């Protein structure tokens, strides 16, 4: 998962990850964030990218996000899937296995 305040960056990240077969799918949601950065309370619109990918692609995904991200310190969080519809998990594996 990652976030950005720029829609163009969000679409670029999603496209790069799917076209490179590092992710099967990237969902982009509009969200509002309240956070503290550089000792300042801030609020703003962001785009959250939920990246559906294999765990072993994490290192390359992180690298691609850092290459194309507009934040100095981007949010990059790995969430483990504990369970899921087997057919859906198979689709992720088939679509993004490198």
N, CA, C and O of each residue as an XYZ file, in Angstrom:
392
protein
N       0.850     -1.165      0.000
C       0.000      0.000      0.000
C       0.897      1.230      0.000
O       1.946      1.253      0.644
N       0.466      2.249     -0.733
C       1.155      3.530     -0.717
C       0.125      4.630     -0.943
O      -1.000      4.362     -1.364
N       0.518      5.864     -0.661
C      -0.340      7.019     -0.893
C       0.474      8.114     -1.572
O       1.700      8.161     -1.472
N      -0.252      8.999     -2.271
C       0.352     10.175     -2.885
C      -0.714     11.257     -2.955
O      -1.909     10.962     -2.942
N      -0.285     12.500     -3.029
C      -1.243     13.601     -3.144
C      -1.466     14.018     -4.590
O      -2.156     15.003     -4.853
N      -0.885     13.271     -5.533
C      -0.936     13.647     -6.941
C      -1.578     12.522     -7.759
O      -1.064     11.405     -7.798
N      -2.704     12.825     -8.409
C      -3.425     11.801     -9.169
C      -2.579     11.240    -10.307
O      -2.617     10.038    -10.571
N      -1.822     12.089    -10.976
C      -0.970     11.645    -12.084
C       0.083     10.647    -11.585
O       0.352      9.642    -12.242
N       0.675     10.931    -10.419
C       1.654     10.019     -9.829
C       0.996      8.691     -9.470
O       1.577      7.630     -9.701
N      -0.208      8.739     -8.910
C      -0.933      7.515     -8.545
C      -1.159      6.638     -9.774
O      -0.918      5.431     -9.734
N      -1.620      7.244    -10.856
C      -1.868      6.481    -12.084
C      -0.574      5.939    -12.680
O      -0.546      4.821    -13.195
N       0.494      6.728    -12.612
C       1.796      6.283    -13.123
C       2.299      5.078    -12.336
O       2.746      4.091    -12.922
N       2.225      5.158    -11.000
C       2.661      4.044    -10.163
C       1.860      2.782    -10.471
O       2.432      1.703    -10.625
N       0.543      2.916    -10.560
C      -0.314      1.760    -10.841
C       0.050      1.137    -12.179
O       0.175     -0.083    -12.287
N       0.219      1.964    -13.189
C       0.544      1.481    -14.530
C       1.892      0.773    -14.558
O       2.016     -0.313    -15.124
N       2.895      1.384    -13.949
C       4.242      0.790    -13.924
C       4.215     -0.583    -13.241
O       4.816     -1.535    -13.739
N       3.526     -0.685    -12.117
C       3.502     -1.942    -11.367
C       2.763     -3.048    -12.108
O       3.197     -4.200    -12.093
N       1.649     -2.710    -12.757
C       0.884     -3.731    -13.477
C       1.579     -4.099    -14.786
O       1.682     -5.281    -15.115
N       2.055     -3.112    -15.533
C       2.721     -3.416    -16.805
C       4.000     -4.229    -16.615
O       4.349     -5.047    -17.466
N       4.692     -4.007    -15.510
C       5.919     -4.762    -15.250
C       5.649     -6.125    -14.615
O       6.577     -6.867    -14.294
N       4.364     -6.443    -14.439
C       3.928     -7.718    -13.853
C       4.399     -7.902    -12.410
O       4.539     -9.029    -11.935
N       4.638     -6.798    -11.725
C       4.940     -6.876    -10.294
C       3.659     -6.950     -9.482
O       3.669     -7.433     -8.350
N       2.551     -6.476    -10.050
C       1.249     -6.499     -9.383
C       0.191     -6.967    -10.370
O       0.274     -6.690    -11.567
N      -0.799     -7.676     -9.856
C      -1.920     -8.114    -10.681
C      -2.916     -6.979    -10.871
O      -3.558     -6.872    -11.916
N      -3.039     -6.129     -9.850
C      -4.041     -5.070     -9.855
C      -3.609     -3.998     -8.860
O      -3.009     -4.306     -7.830
N      -3.911     -2.752     -9.167
C      -3.707     -1.650     -8.219
C      -4.999     -0.843     -8.187
O      -5.431     -0.306     -9.206
N      -5.603     -0.764     -7.022
C      -6.808      0.045     -6.844
C      -6.403      1.420     -6.327
O      -5.541      1.533     -5.456
N      -7.028      2.462     -6.869
C      -6.733      3.834     -6.458
C      -7.991      4.427     -5.836
O      -9.026      4.533     -6.493
N      -7.895      4.812     -4.567
C      -9.012      5.412     -3.833
C      -8.694      6.856     -3.486
O      -7.553      7.180     -3.157
N      -9.706      7.736     -3.557
C      -9.574      9.107     -3.047
C      -9.798      9.074     -1.544
O     -10.793      8.523     -1.073
N      -8.871      9.666     -0.785
C      -9.003      9.699      0.667
C      -8.618     11.082      1.195
O      -8.025     11.878      0.467
N      -8.949     11.367      2.441
C      -8.488     12.553      3.156
C      -7.558     12.073      4.256
O      -7.875     11.125      4.974
N      -6.424     12.719      4.387
C      -5.449     12.332      5.407
C      -5.160     13.498      6.333
O      -5.079     14.648      5.901
N      -5.005     13.190      7.609
C      -4.547     14.143      8.617
C      -3.281     13.529      9.200
O      -3.291     12.393      9.674
N      -2.182     14.298      9.159
C      -0.905     13.736      9.579
C       0.030     14.842     10.038
O      -0.178     16.022      9.754
N       1.063     14.427     10.755
C       2.086     15.361     11.196
C       3.350     15.059     10.392
O       3.829     13.925     10.374
N       3.882     16.080      9.730
C       5.121     15.927      8.980
C       5.950     17.179      9.188
O       5.443     18.293      9.062
N       7.217     17.001      9.506
C       8.125     18.119      9.792
C       7.555     19.005     10.902
O       7.601     20.233     10.829
N       7.020     18.347     11.923
C       6.446     19.030     13.091
C       5.257     19.926     12.768
O       4.945     20.834     13.539
N       4.597     19.692     11.654
C       3.412     20.467     11.286
C       2.228     19.541     11.073
O       2.331     18.538     10.368
N       1.097     19.886     11.690
C      -0.136     19.155     11.459
C      -0.656     19.538     10.080
O      -0.807     20.719      9.765
N      -0.926     18.530      9.268
C      -1.356     18.787      7.894
C      -2.593     17.961      7.578
O      -2.842     16.923      8.192
N      -3.351     18.435      6.619
C      -4.532     17.724      6.150
C      -4.611     17.912      4.643
O      -4.320     18.991      4.127
N      -5.006     16.859      3.946
C      -5.130     17.013      2.508
C      -5.686     15.788      1.830
O      -5.817     14.720      2.427
N      -6.010     15.972      0.566
C      -6.496     14.885     -0.268
C      -5.309     14.036     -0.693
O      -4.247     14.550     -1.044
N      -5.513     12.739     -0.654
C      -4.499     11.818     -1.135
C      -5.172     10.718     -1.942
O      -6.394     10.573     -1.940
N      -4.353      9.963     -2.620
C      -4.788      8.792     -3.373
C      -4.095      7.584     -2.761
O      -2.867      7.521     -2.707
N      -4.902      6.616     -2.295
C      -4.357      5.398     -1.695
C      -4.319      4.318     -2.767
O      -5.315      4.055     -3.441
N      -3.161      3.703     -2.912
C      -2.994      2.620     -3.869
C      -2.912      1.298     -3.118
O      -1.984      1.073     -2.341
N      -3.880      0.434     -3.351
C      -3.863     -0.918     -2.796
C      -3.321     -1.821     -3.898
O      -3.957     -2.018     -4.934
N      -2.142     -2.358     -3.654
C      -1.396     -3.109     -4.662
C      -1.566     -4.599     -4.379
O      -1.142     -5.089     -3.333
N      -2.186     -5.314     -5.312
C      -2.391     -6.758     -5.167
C      -1.213     -7.448     -5.847
O      -1.083     -7.407     -7.070
N      -0.352     -8.085     -5.044
C       0.879     -8.657     -5.586
C       1.353     -9.811     -4.717
O       0.860    -10.030     -3.610
N       2.305    -10.529     -5.241
C       2.933    -11.604     -4.479
C       3.940    -11.025     -3.498
O       4.601    -10.027     -3.784
N       4.046    -11.649     -2.365
C       4.956    -11.192     -1.317
C       6.405    -11.123     -1.802
O       7.145    -10.212     -1.432
N       6.806    -12.089     -2.630
C       8.204    -12.099     -3.073
C       8.518    -10.978     -4.067
O       9.681    -10.793     -4.426
N       7.516    -10.228     -4.517
C       7.756     -9.078     -5.387
C       7.945     -7.781     -4.590
O       8.161     -6.722     -5.180
N       7.866     -7.855     -3.267
C       7.892     -6.641     -2.455
C       9.123     -5.765     -2.723
O       8.982     -4.556     -2.905
N      10.288     -6.335     -2.750
C      11.509     -5.540     -2.936
C      11.494     -4.739     -4.232
O      11.851     -3.561     -4.245
N      11.081     -5.378     -5.316
C      11.011     -4.691     -6.606
C       9.888     -3.653     -6.628
O      10.025     -2.594     -7.241
N       8.776     -3.964     -5.956
C       7.672     -3.000     -5.864
C       8.128     -1.764     -5.106
O       7.878     -0.641     -5.543
N       8.794     -1.962     -3.975
C       9.312     -0.823     -3.211
C      10.257      0.019     -4.065
O      10.189      1.248     -4.044
N      11.128     -0.633     -4.809
C      12.080      0.073     -5.674
C      11.338      0.919     -6.713
O      11.676      2.086     -6.911
N      10.331      0.344     -7.379
C       9.562      1.075     -8.394
C       8.807      2.252     -7.778
O       8.753      3.330     -8.370
N       8.226      2.054     -6.599
C       7.514      3.149     -5.940
C       8.483      4.282     -5.641
O       8.175      5.444     -5.906
N       9.645      3.960     -5.093
C      10.627      5.003     -4.765
C      11.120      5.742     -6.006
O      11.367      6.947     -5.955
N      11.262      5.025     -7.118
C      11.712      5.649     -8.371
C      10.704      6.658     -8.919
O      11.093      7.676     -9.492
N       9.407      6.378     -8.743
C       8.366      7.165     -9.402
C       7.534      8.021     -8.446
O       6.607      8.698     -8.889
N       7.838      8.007     -7.160
C       7.019      8.701     -6.167
C       7.415     10.162     -6.037
O       8.569     10.524     -6.267
N       6.457     10.996     -5.668
C       6.711     12.430     -5.516
C       6.968     12.840     -4.064
O       7.266     14.007     -3.811
N       6.865     11.923     -3.112
C       7.111     12.254     -1.700
C       8.566     11.994     -1.331
O       9.202     11.083     -1.861
N       9.076     12.800     -0.422
C      10.414     12.590      0.121
C      10.482     11.270      0.885
O      11.441     10.510      0.754
N       9.443     11.010      1.688
C       9.333      9.763      2.450
C       7.969      9.143      2.143
O       6.998      9.412      2.849
N       7.887      8.315      1.096
C       6.587      7.741      0.751
C       6.149      6.662      1.734
O       6.967      5.929      2.290
N       4.850      6.588      1.929
C       4.292      5.466      2.691
C       4.409      4.235      1.813
O       3.880      4.202      0.702
N       5.096      3.235      2.307
C       5.163      1.945      1.623
C       4.988      0.887      2.703
O       5.873      0.671      3.531
N       3.837      0.236      2.682
C       3.498     -0.736      3.719
C       3.114     -2.054      3.075
O       2.333     -2.092      2.124
N       3.671     -3.136      3.604
C       3.336     -4.473      3.129
C       2.339     -5.094      4.099
O       2.614     -5.205      5.294
N       1.191     -5.496      3.588
C       0.163     -6.174      4.375
C       0.069     -7.612      3.887
O      -0.110     -7.856      2.694
N       0.186     -8.551      4.792
C       0.128     -9.962      4.429
C      -1.326    -10.410      4.293
O      -2.175    -10.051      5.109
N      -1.597    -11.187      3.268
C      -2.904    -11.809      3.102
C      -2.878    -13.125      3.869
O      -2.082    -14.011      3.559
N      -3.738    -13.252      4.859
C      -3.799    -14.488      5.649
C      -4.666    -15.529      4.971
O      -4.343    -16.717      4.983
N      -5.774    -15.084      4.376
C      -6.680    -15.981      3.674
C      -7.357    -15.208      2.568
O      -7.390    -13.978      2.585
N      -7.892    -15.924      1.617
C      -8.628    -15.303      0.526
C      -9.249    -16.363     -0.358
O      -8.920    -17.545     -0.263
N     -10.147    -15.924     -1.215
C     -10.776    -16.839     -2.159
C      -9.673    -17.492     -2.995
O      -8.918    -16.789     -3.667
N      -9.567    -18.806     -2.966
C      -8.464    -19.474     -3.673
C      -8.333    -19.076     -5.143
O      -7.220    -18.907     -5.641
N      -9.452    -18.927     -5.835
C      -9.395    -18.548     -7.239
C      -8.811    -17.151     -7.413
O      -8.086    -16.894     -8.374
N      -9.126    -16.240     -6.478
C      -8.594    -14.877     -6.552
C      -7.089    -14.878     -6.290
O      -6.331    -14.209     -6.993
N      -6.665    -15.622     -5.291
C      -5.241    -15.727     -4.974
C      -4.492    -16.350     -6.161
O      -3.382    -15.927     -6.486
N      -5.089    -17.339     -6.796
C      -4.473    -17.946     -7.983
C      -4.332    -16.931     -9.107
O      -3.318    -16.909     -9.804
N      -5.355    -16.085     -9.286
C      -5.303    -15.048    -10.320
C      -4.144    -14.083    -10.060
O      -3.422    -13.719    -10.987
N      -3.965    -13.669     -8.801
C      -2.835    -12.794     -8.463
C      -1.527    -13.491     -8.814
O      -0.641    -12.895     -9.426
N      -1.415    -14.749     -8.424
C      -0.189    -15.513     -8.685
C       0.072    -15.619    -10.190
O       1.190    -15.371    -10.642
N      -0.943    -15.983    -10.960
C      -0.780    -16.146    -12.407
C      -0.451    -14.832    -13.107
O       0.305    -14.813    -14.078
N      -1.013    -13.750    -12.618
C      -0.876    -12.454    -13.287
C       0.415    -11.734    -12.931
O       0.928    -10.948    -13.728
N       0.947    -11.996    -11.733
C       2.094    -11.207    -11.287
C       3.315    -12.041    -10.899
O       4.243    -11.529    -10.272
N       3.318    -13.295    -11.262
C       4.479    -14.112    -10.928
C       5.613    -13.818    -11.891
O       5.432    -13.819    -13.109
N       6.779    -13.567    -11.330
C       7.957    -13.233    -12.139
C       8.955    -14.355    -12.112
O      10.012    -14.257    -12.735
